Amino acid sequence: MMKSEIKKPIAINFDDKGLIPVIAQDSETKDILMLAYADQEAVNLTLSTGYAHYYSRSRKKIWKKGEESGHLQKIQDILIDCDEDALVYVVNQIQAACHTGYRSCFYRRLDGEVIGERIFNPDDVYSKN
C-alpha cells in the first residue's frame, strides 16, 4: 500500500506575458469546449468564486465566462499539466461555450465541415441596445 503524498500548492508557470493557456472541458461529456488564457488574477477569481474567469488578450482585461450571455462555466475541478504551464478547467457548462452559438468552440473540422450543434443565435444574445 502506498503512503499518501502530502499536498502542497503547485506553482503555476505563467509565460513572459503573465498568462497561461486554459482548456475548458465539459465535466460530463469530456468534450473540449474552448481554449482561453488566464493571468494570476483570473485564476484567483476562478478559485474564489467557483466560476471560470479568463484574461482577454484582445480586450486586455479579465472576464467571467458567461457574464454577458449567462452561459456560465461552474468549476468542478482544475488540473495542471506536468510542466505546470497549462490548465484544464473541468466545468459544468451552462448552455453553450462558444460566442458563435455552438456548444463547443471546436465545432468544425479543418476542411470547414460543421460537426457541432448550434445552441443559440448570437445576434439574439449579444445584440446592442
Secondary structure by P-SEA (a helix, b strand, c coil): cccccbbbbbbbbcccccbbbbbbbccccccccccccccaaaaaaaaaccbbbbbccccccccccccccccccccccccccccccbbbbcccccccccccccccccccccccccccccccccccccccc
